Every structure is written in C-alpha cells, then in structure tokens.
C-alpha cells in the first residue's frame, strides 16, 4: 500500500514524464521498480508514456481509446505469429502477469 506522499510523488513524476519535462534517471528507476511490483503504477506509467507519444492527438476517439488503456506503449510491439513465438512475445510482461 502506498502512502499518500508516495502516491503524490509518483503522480508528479509521471505527469512530468507525460508532458515531456525533465525526469531524472533516479526517478525513472524508482518508477520502473514500483511498476514491476504494482499493477496500478504500471498502468499509470503506460498511460504517461502513451500521453507523451500521442500528445498531439485531439480526436475524441483517440482520447477514448487511450483512456481505455488497451494498447501497448511501444509503437512497434505487435505480435506476428509467422515470425514470433507467443511465449517469447510475453517475456517483457511485468512480473505480476505471472501470478494470474
């Protein structure tokens, strides 16, 4: 469980990340370590990355799809069954996926 001050700090770092402002290496490391352990923080991080990549989108459909948090934050992370093994494709998944 996160303390209120930790939650505020995490959201402030992710807000800076989403808007392309400076984020230190230590802050990125802190966020990534927490995201590996907590599904909620992982979701916040993905959303921040997606906002950063698609900030120019003002289309309501794109905004709606981004809010659903369904797609990957990596622009080239599409599964191709002819060239990739499905098990290898999921190796980059966060550790909490293995528990489900």
C-alpha positions, 0 to 999 in steps of 0.5 A: 500500500502506498502512502499518500506522499508516495502516491503524490510523488509518483503522480508528479513524476509521471505527469512530468514524464507525460508532458515531456519535462525533465525526469531524472534517471533516479526517478525513472528507476524508482518508477520502473521498480514500483511498476514491476511490483504494482499493477496500478503504477504500471498502468499509470506509467503506460498511460504517461508514456502513451500521453507523451507519444500521442500528445498531439492527438485531439480526436475524441476517439483517440482520447477514448481509446487511450483512456481505455488503456488497451494498447501497448506503449511501444509503437512497434510491439505487435505480435506476428505469429509467422515470425514470433513465438507467443511465449517469447512475445510475453517475456517483457510482461511485468512480473505480476502477469505471472501470478494470474 
